[in-house]
Amino acid sequence: MSTRQTLLHFAFYFWLLATSGAFVVYYIPWLSGTRVPGRRLGGVPLLKRLGRRTAEDRLGAVKDELTRRRVPCADLQVLTKKPLVDQVHAHSTWLPLSRLVFAVPGMFACAALALVVPSEWRTSPLWAIGVYLAFTLVSALLTCVDVLAVRNADPTGTVTAVAVGVLESFTTRSDRAPAKSTPVAWQSRMVEQLCTALVRRAHRESVGAVPGSRLAMASSTASVARALRHHTTLVHGATTCEERTTHERELMRLICSLLTYSSRPRALVVDFRVCDADRLANLPEAVPDATAMPSPKARVIVPLLFLCVLVAMAVGLGITGAVGEFTAPIVVTLAMAAAPIASRFGVTVFDSLAEPLSLSPAAEALDTRPAADAVRRAA
């Protein structure tokens, strides 16, 4: 057995054992909705400090910058509280590390295939290439499932992590916008991500609640989303430095109020409150309503069609031998073309299946009408 074949066999058994074991360990938290990052490993004495200093430094730097901008200290106290630090620590350290459990075996199998195919592509069987490409697709699939599982089990922590990212985009990281984007577009995109996270949390946390409570949380979430967009528009439309500073201060106070309620320990949450009512005063009604969730049709059908076409072409080329010795390079090239598709659609494929198309007071009111009619008929 050659060295390359030994490498492929090792990659196969490594992927099989690592992925199967991780799936068994993750299955119960996925099924029970308890997949909170760092819930177990974060309590191990030797590991619980891993990355925590970084999270504390991030929040400390944001607090110092907001203090310099004269944001009231009462609003900034939440940035030093332990529950908030725990959530930021979990989503910035434990979440990426835990997802490597699925990503690394698939990446290793793909790297092993890349080392073998260039030198032996004339004699490499098509089925072997398909198997190792399937490793990568299965690993990506399980990672997408884990993204959905965390959003379902810890929507509040997701809101906290995104809200802290918005604060950083206006303060400590305001000069680190992506190369292909302007700071204004980047900050607006971050605010929209926060609105989406708030909508998702409202849907998840109000499942099973009475219609009145669901309507109240939908209404308050829609108001917060309008307030975020309104203040962001004022910040980016300011003409003077003083005016921008004033509007930024109001936006930061609103986000700090969101963090105050999203970082509450679960045992202490007795209401559906999203932020302080005084942060939503003087809000114009002309601001767009709550964020609409992506339609599941395009998010699901497009990647599935692409994968079906890829598999069909691979099987067809292998059976007919139409391109002869160029079969393997063509299949590998088509598989590499899946990367941008997965980057664009992969994270939201499964999430879109479980999300509502929108979460607005009007939509929730429609959901409550059948129940109200039934009550009237019974009376």
Secondary structure, 3 states (H helix, E strand, C coil): CCHHHHHHHHHHHHHHHHHHHHHHHHHHHHHHCCCCCCCCHHHCCCCCCCCHHHHHHHHHHHHHHHHHCCCCHHHHHHHHCHHHHHHHHHHHHHHHHHHHHHHHHHHHHHHHHHHHHHHHCCCCCHHHHHHHHHHHHHHHHHHHHHHHHHHHHCHHHHHHHHHHHHHHHHCCCCCCCCCCCCHHHHHHHHHHHHHHHHHHHHHHHCCCCCHHHHHHHHHHHHHHHHHHHHHHHHHHCCCCHHHHHHHHHHHHHHHHHHHHHHCCCHHHCCCCCCCCHHHHCCCCCCCCCCCECCCHHHHHHHHHHHHHHHHHHHHHHHHHCCCHHHHHHHHHHHHHCHHHHHHHHHHHCCHHHHCCCECCHHHHHHHHHHHHHHHHHHC
